[in-house]
Amino acid sequence: MKQIFAVLILIALSTSMIMADDPDQTALQPVAGLQVDPGLSVLLEKYDKNTIYLQNRFWSGTKYVINDVEYPVGFMGSNLIKELSSAPDALDLAQGSKDDNMLALLGIGGAVLSTFLMTGDDPTIGLVAYFGAITFAIVKQYSAANKLQQAIWKYNREKALKK
């Protein structure tokens, strides 16, 4: 019960926090004049060291960060899934994300293959297949991203509740 109360305090306190002025510093800093309980300070420090968050980079792709150290997510999230394996709920969602990524990739393949149906007098079937496959791929990609974010959230919650 104490752990749940501490997590609730952490969430409430995080709403009164602001990001540090230095963009390279990712840890949350308390608002000036706010008194922080020493026990909560230890919890915040543990939270900052053990939680995962994603960073998207233009050239180097998506990375995940733990304790201010960046790691590559890996092909279809393989490296991140290994990290999330310590939280069973998070692992299930991460696997679902990987499956949705694979389906999105198959949707793109379907769009490429549908271009061969666009030849001839009536390209309607090919166009319908093309746009259907693209729409399917987009929906699955968004689903994969949402499942991955939820998996990270569950992992972070599990780490915050552990002693």
C-alpha positions in Angstrom: 0.0 0.0 0.0 2.9 2.3 0.8 4.3 1.8 -2.7 1.0 2.7 -4.4 0.8 5.8 -2.2 4.4 6.7 -3.2 3.6 6.3 -6.9 0.5 8.5 -6.5 2.6 11.1 -4.8 5.2 10.8 -7.6 2.5 11.4 -10.2 1.0 14.3 -8.4 4.4 15.8 -7.8 5.4 15.4 -11.4 2.5 17.7 -12.4 4.2 20.4 -10.4 7.6 19.9 -11.9 9.2 21.6 -14.9 11.9 20.5 -17.3 15.4 21.6 -16.6 16.7 24.7 -18.5 19.5 22.6 -20.1 18.0 20.6 -23.0 20.5 17.9 -22.6 19.5 17.3 -19.0 16.3 15.2 -19.0 15.7 14.7 -15.3 12.7 16.6 -13.9 13.6 19.4 -11.4 11.4 20.6 -8.6 9.8 24.0 -8.9 11.7 26.6 -6.9 10.5 26.8 -3.3 8.8 23.4 -3.3 9.6 21.3 -0.3 10.4 17.6 -1.2 10.2 14.9 1.3 13.6 13.0 1.5 11.9 9.7 1.0 10.2 11.0 -2.1 13.5 12.4 -3.3 14.9 8.9 -3.2 11.9 7.6 -5.1 12.3 10.3 -7.7 16.0 9.5 -8.1 15.2 5.7 -8.4 12.4 6.6 -11.0 14.9 8.7 -13.0 17.4 5.9 -13.1 15.1 3.0 -13.8 12.6 4.3 -16.2 12.6 4.1 -20.0 11.6 6.7 -22.5 11.9 6.9 -26.3 13.8 9.5 -28.3 13.2 9.9 -32.0 16.2 11.1 -34.0 16.1 12.2 -37.6 19.3 10.5 -38.7 19.8 7.7 -36.2 16.2 6.6 -35.7 14.5 5.8 -32.5 16.5 5.2 -29.3 15.4 4.3 -25.8 17.0 5.9 -22.8 17.6 4.4 -19.4 19.6 6.4 -16.8 20.6 9.0 -19.4 22.2 6.3 -21.7 20.8 5.9 -25.2 20.4 2.4 -26.7 19.2 1.5 -30.2 15.6 0.1 -30.3 16.7 -2.6 -32.8 15.0 -4.1 -35.7 11.2 -4.1 -35.0 12.1 -3.2 -31.3 14.1 -6.4 -30.6 16.6 -4.7 -28.2 13.8 -2.8 -26.4 11.8 -6.0 -26.1 14.7 -7.7 -24.3 14.8 -4.8 -21.9 11.0 -5.0 -21.3 11.1 -8.7 -20.6 11.4 -8.2 -16.9 7.8 -6.9 -16.8 5.4 -9.6 -18.1 2.6 -7.1 -19.0 5.0 -4.9 -20.9 6.5 -7.9 -22.7 3.1 -9.0 -24.0 2.3 -5.5 -25.3 5.8 -5.2 -26.8 5.3 -8.5 -28.7 2.0 -7.2 -29.9 3.8 -4.1 -31.1 6.3 -6.2 -33.0 3.5 -8.2 -34.6 1.7 -5.0 -35.7 5.0 -3.7 -37.1 5.3 -6.9 -39.2 1.8 -6.6 -40.4 2.5 -2.9 -41.4 5.5 -4.1 -43.3 3.4 -6.7 -45.1 0.9 -4.0 -45.9 3.7 -1.9 -47.6 4.6 -5.1 -49.5 1.0 -5.5 -50.6 1.0 -1.9 -51.8 4.1 -2.5 -53.9 2.7 -5.8 -55.3 -0.7 -4.1 -56.1 1.1 -1.8 -58.6 1.3 -4.8 -60.9 -2.6 -5.0 -60.9 -2.7 -1.4 -62.2 -1.7 -2.4 -65.7 -4.2 -2.9 -68.5 -7.4 -1.2 -69.4 -8.9 -1.0 -66.0 -6.5 -0.1 -63.2 -9.3 0.2 -60.6 -8.6 -3.1 -58.8 -5.0 -2.2 -58.5 -5.7 1.3 -57.2 -8.2 0.0 -54.6 -5.7 -2.7 -53.5 -2.9 -0.1 -53.3 -4.8 2.4 -51.2 -6.3 -0.4 -49.1 -2.8 -1.8 -48.4 -1.4 1.6 -47.6 -4.3 2.4 -45.2 -3.8 -1.0 -43.5 -0.1 -0.4 -43.1 -0.7 3.1 -41.6 -3.3 1.8 -39.1 -1.0 -1.1 -38.1 2.0 1.2 -37.7 0.0 3.6 -35.4 -1.3 0.5 -33.4 2.3 -0.7 -33.0 3.5 2.7 -31.8 0.7 2.9 -29.3 1.3 -0.6 -28.0 5.0 0.2 -27.6 4.3 3.3 -25.6 1.9 1.4 -23.4 4.4 -1.3 -22.9 7.0 1.3 -21.7 4.5 2.8 -19.4 3.7 -0.6 -17.8 7.4 -1.3 -17.5 8.0 2.0 -15.8 5.1 1.4 -13.5 6.4 -2.0 -12.6 9.9 -0.6 -11.9 8.4 2.2 -9.7 6.4 -0.3 -7.6 9.4 -2.6 -6.9 11.5 -2.0 -3.9 
